[in-house]
Amino acid sequence: MIRGKNFEGYLDPTVCGAMISISRKKKEKLNKLLRAIFNLCEVAGFQIQGRIVLLDKETGKVWR
């Protein structure tokens, strides 16, 4: 799906809205995980110095 259009090229606002909602939920899940990691490091007296790369086992998406 490209820019809210279906595979035939017609606008499909229902599916587009659903995809945006799913994407938003995934990002919220990632943000919660990152906050937990940063808080855990703070409590343990550590600081993250580099990039954290995460792989979503469910979707296979790599978050950098």
PyMOL CGO cylinders between C-alpha atoms (Angstrom):
from pymol import cmd
from pymol.cgo import CYLINDER

trace = [
    CYLINDER, 0.00, 0.00, 0.00, 1.44, 3.33, -1.07, 0.3, 1, 1, 1, 1, 1, 1,
    CYLINDER, 1.44, 3.33, -1.07, 0.20, 6.62, 0.41, 0.3, 1, 1, 1, 1, 1, 1,
    CYLINDER, 0.20, 6.62, 0.41, -3.24, 5.38, 1.36, 0.3, 1, 1, 1, 1, 1, 1,
    CYLINDER, -3.24, 5.38, 1.36, -3.96, 3.69, -1.94, 0.3, 1, 1, 1, 1, 1, 1,
    CYLINDER, -3.96, 3.69, -1.94, -4.80, 0.05, -2.47, 0.3, 1, 1, 1, 1, 1, 1,
    CYLINDER, -4.80, 0.05, -2.47, -3.06, -2.20, -4.99, 0.3, 1, 1, 1, 1, 1, 1,
    CYLINDER, -3.06, -2.20, -4.99, -5.40, -1.05, -7.76, 0.3, 1, 1, 1, 1, 1, 1,
    CYLINDER, -5.40, -1.05, -7.76, -4.44, 2.57, -7.17, 0.3, 1, 1, 1, 1, 1, 1,
    CYLINDER, -4.44, 2.57, -7.17, -7.66, 3.74, -5.54, 0.3, 1, 1, 1, 1, 1, 1,
    CYLINDER, -7.66, 3.74, -5.54, -7.70, 5.66, -2.26, 0.3, 1, 1, 1, 1, 1, 1,
    CYLINDER, -7.70, 5.66, -2.26, -8.52, 3.38, 0.68, 0.3, 1, 1, 1, 1, 1, 1,
    CYLINDER, -8.52, 3.38, 0.68, -8.86, 5.51, 3.83, 0.3, 1, 1, 1, 1, 1, 1,
    CYLINDER, -8.86, 5.51, 3.83, -10.11, 2.62, 6.00, 0.3, 1, 1, 1, 1, 1, 1,
    CYLINDER, -10.11, 2.62, 6.00, -7.06, 0.44, 5.46, 0.3, 1, 1, 1, 1, 1, 1,
    CYLINDER, -7.06, 0.44, 5.46, -4.76, 3.44, 5.58, 0.3, 1, 1, 1, 1, 1, 1,
    CYLINDER, -4.76, 3.44, 5.58, -6.19, 4.45, 8.96, 0.3, 1, 1, 1, 1, 1, 1,
    CYLINDER, -6.19, 4.45, 8.96, -5.79, 0.92, 10.29, 0.3, 1, 1, 1, 1, 1, 1,
    CYLINDER, -5.79, 0.92, 10.29, -2.16, 0.75, 9.14, 0.3, 1, 1, 1, 1, 1, 1,
    CYLINDER, -2.16, 0.75, 9.14, -1.40, 4.09, 10.78, 0.3, 1, 1, 1, 1, 1, 1,
    CYLINDER, -1.40, 4.09, 10.78, -3.01, 2.88, 14.02, 0.3, 1, 1, 1, 1, 1, 1,
    CYLINDER, -3.01, 2.88, 14.02, -0.96, -0.34, 14.00, 0.3, 1, 1, 1, 1, 1, 1,
    CYLINDER, -0.96, -0.34, 14.00, 2.22, 1.60, 13.27, 0.3, 1, 1, 1, 1, 1, 1,
    CYLINDER, 2.22, 1.60, 13.27, 1.47, 4.01, 16.12, 0.3, 1, 1, 1, 1, 1, 1,
    CYLINDER, 1.47, 4.01, 16.12, 0.93, 1.13, 18.56, 0.3, 1, 1, 1, 1, 1, 1,
    CYLINDER, 0.93, 1.13, 18.56, 4.23, -0.48, 17.53, 0.3, 1, 1, 1, 1, 1, 1,
    CYLINDER, 4.23, -0.48, 17.53, 6.08, 2.80, 18.07, 0.3, 1, 1, 1, 1, 1, 1,
    CYLINDER, 6.08, 2.80, 18.07, 4.44, 3.26, 21.49, 0.3, 1, 1, 1, 1, 1, 1,
    CYLINDER, 4.44, 3.26, 21.49, 5.54, -0.27, 22.43, 0.3, 1, 1, 1, 1, 1, 1,
    CYLINDER, 5.54, -0.27, 22.43, 9.11, 0.53, 21.33, 0.3, 1, 1, 1, 1, 1, 1,
    CYLINDER, 9.11, 0.53, 21.33, 9.13, 3.82, 23.25, 0.3, 1, 1, 1, 1, 1, 1,
    CYLINDER, 9.13, 3.82, 23.25, 8.01, 2.05, 26.44, 0.3, 1, 1, 1, 1, 1, 1,
    CYLINDER, 8.01, 2.05, 26.44, 10.82, -0.49, 26.03, 0.3, 1, 1, 1, 1, 1, 1,
    CYLINDER, 10.82, -0.49, 26.03, 13.42, 2.22, 25.46, 0.3, 1, 1, 1, 1, 1, 1,
    CYLINDER, 13.42, 2.22, 25.46, 12.26, 4.19, 28.52, 0.3, 1, 1, 1, 1, 1, 1,
    CYLINDER, 12.26, 4.19, 28.52, 12.54, 1.01, 30.59, 0.3, 1, 1, 1, 1, 1, 1,
    CYLINDER, 12.54, 1.01, 30.59, 16.07, 0.34, 29.28, 0.3, 1, 1, 1, 1, 1, 1,
    CYLINDER, 16.07, 0.34, 29.28, 17.20, 3.91, 30.00, 0.3, 1, 1, 1, 1, 1, 1,
    CYLINDER, 17.20, 3.91, 30.00, 15.63, 3.85, 33.48, 0.3, 1, 1, 1, 1, 1, 1,
    CYLINDER, 15.63, 3.85, 33.48, 17.25, 0.50, 34.28, 0.3, 1, 1, 1, 1, 1, 1,
    CYLINDER, 17.25, 0.50, 34.28, 20.65, 1.83, 33.23, 0.3, 1, 1, 1, 1, 1, 1,
    CYLINDER, 20.65, 1.83, 33.23, 20.14, 4.94, 35.36, 0.3, 1, 1, 1, 1, 1, 1,
    CYLINDER, 20.14, 4.94, 35.36, 19.21, 2.89, 38.44, 0.3, 1, 1, 1, 1, 1, 1,
    CYLINDER, 19.21, 2.89, 38.44, 22.18, 0.56, 37.92, 0.3, 1, 1, 1, 1, 1, 1,
    CYLINDER, 22.18, 0.56, 37.92, 24.58, 3.46, 37.48, 0.3, 1, 1, 1, 1, 1, 1,
    CYLINDER, 24.58, 3.46, 37.48, 25.28, 2.97, 33.78, 0.3, 1, 1, 1, 1, 1, 1,
    CYLINDER, 25.28, 2.97, 33.78, 25.00, 5.19, 30.74, 0.3, 1, 1, 1, 1, 1, 1,
    CYLINDER, 25.00, 5.19, 30.74, 24.37, 4.06, 27.17, 0.3, 1, 1, 1, 1, 1, 1,
    CYLINDER, 24.37, 4.06, 27.17, 27.16, 5.28, 24.90, 0.3, 1, 1, 1, 1, 1, 1,
    CYLINDER, 27.16, 5.28, 24.90, 26.20, 3.85, 21.53, 0.3, 1, 1, 1, 1, 1, 1,
    CYLINDER, 26.20, 3.85, 21.53, 23.28, 3.04, 19.32, 0.3, 1, 1, 1, 1, 1, 1,
    CYLINDER, 23.28, 3.04, 19.32, 20.77, 0.46, 20.47, 0.3, 1, 1, 1, 1, 1, 1,
    CYLINDER, 20.77, 0.46, 20.47, 19.56, -1.83, 17.67, 0.3, 1, 1, 1, 1, 1, 1,
    CYLINDER, 19.56, -1.83, 17.67, 16.44, -3.89, 18.39, 0.3, 1, 1, 1, 1, 1, 1,
    CYLINDER, 16.44, -3.89, 18.39, 14.80, -6.65, 16.33, 0.3, 1, 1, 1, 1, 1, 1,
    CYLINDER, 14.80, -6.65, 16.33, 11.05, -7.19, 16.66, 0.3, 1, 1, 1, 1, 1, 1,
    CYLINDER, 11.05, -7.19, 16.66, 10.73, -10.99, 16.75, 0.3, 1, 1, 1, 1, 1, 1,
    CYLINDER, 10.73, -10.99, 16.75, 7.08, -10.79, 15.70, 0.3, 1, 1, 1, 1, 1, 1,
    CYLINDER, 7.08, -10.79, 15.70, 7.51, -8.69, 12.57, 0.3, 1, 1, 1, 1, 1, 1,
    CYLINDER, 7.51, -8.69, 12.57, 11.23, -8.98, 11.83, 0.3, 1, 1, 1, 1, 1, 1,
    CYLINDER, 11.23, -8.98, 11.83, 11.55, -5.18, 11.76, 0.3, 1, 1, 1, 1, 1, 1,
    CYLINDER, 11.55, -5.18, 11.76, 14.88, -3.77, 12.89, 0.3, 1, 1, 1, 1, 1, 1,
    CYLINDER, 14.88, -3.77, 12.89, 14.66, -0.59, 14.96, 0.3, 1, 1, 1, 1, 1, 1,
    CYLINDER, 14.66, -0.59, 14.96, 17.78, 1.58, 14.94, 0.3, 1, 1, 1, 1, 1, 1,
]
cmd.load_cgo(trace, "trace")
